[in-house]
Amino acid sequence: MFTWIAENLPTIGISAVVLAVVCLAVLSLVHDKKKGKSSCGGNCGCCPMGGSCHGKK
């Protein structure tokens, strides 16, 4: 068991770092969503969805 861990330690370490980065990205998205922020840039002129996602003000 310990030899398997020792042989695969670089893979385990890299996987842990990638998993941590993904978790931080998801947590950031959830945090922004709770604050009411959006990933939309608000420039509907360049968007193929035109004005379908934002109501008219």
Contact map, one row per residue, 1 for C-alpha under 8 A:
111110000000000000000000000000000000000000000000000000000
111111000000000000000000000000000000000000000000000000000
111111100000000000000000000000000000000000000000000000000
111111110000000000000000000000000000000000000000000000000
111111111000000000000000000000000000000000000000000000000
011111111000000000000000000000000000000000000000000000000
001111111100000000000000000000000000000000000000000000000
000111111111000000000000000000000000000000000000000000000
000011111111100000000000000000000000000000000000000000000
000000111111110000000000000000000000000000000000000000000
000000011111111000000000000000000000000000000000000000000
000000011111111100000000000000000000000000000000000000000
000000001111111110000000000000000000000000000000000000000
000000000111111111000000000000000000000000000000000000000
000000000011111111100000000000000000000000000000000000000
000000000001111111110000000000000000000000000000000000000
000000000000111111111000000000000000000000000000000000000
000000000000011111111100000000000000000000000000000000000
000000000000001111111110000000000000000000000000000000000
000000000000000111111111000000000000000000000000000000000
000000000000000011111111100000000000000000000000000000000
000000000000000001111111110000000000000000000000000000000
000000000000000000111111111000000000000000000000000000000
000000000000000000011111111100000000000000000000000000000
000000000000000000001111111110000000000000000000000000000
000000000000000000000111111111000000000000000000000000000
000000000000000000000011111111100000000000000000000000000
000000000000000000000001111111110000000000000000000000000
000000000000000000000000111111111000000000000000000000000
000000000000000000000000011111111100000000000000000000000
000000000000000000000000001111111110000000000000000000000
000000000000000000000000000111111111110000000000000000000
000000000000000000000000000011111111110000000000000000000
000000000000000000000000000001111111100000000000000000000
000000000000000000000000000000111111100000000000000000000
000000000000000000000000000000011111110000000000000000000
000000000000000000000000000000011111111000000000000000000
000000000000000000000000000000011001111110000000000000000
000000000000000000000000000000000000111110000000000000000
000000000000000000000000000000000000011111100000000000000
000000000000000000000000000000000000011111100000000000000
000000000000000000000000000000000000000111110000000000000
000000000000000000000000000000000000000111111110000000000
000000000000000000000000000000000000000001111111111000000
000000000000000000000000000000000000000000111110010000000
000000000000000000000000000000000000000000111111010000000
000000000000000000000000000000000000000000111111110000000
000000000000000000000000000000000000000000010111110000000
000000000000000000000000000000000000000000010011111110000
000000000000000000000000000000000000000000011111111110000
000000000000000000000000000000000000000000010000111111100
000000000000000000000000000000000000000000000000111111100
000000000000000000000000000000000000000000000000111111100
000000000000000000000000000000000000000000000000001111110
000000000000000000000000000000000000000000000000001111111
000000000000000000000000000000000000000000000000000001111
000000000000000000000000000000000000000000000000000000111
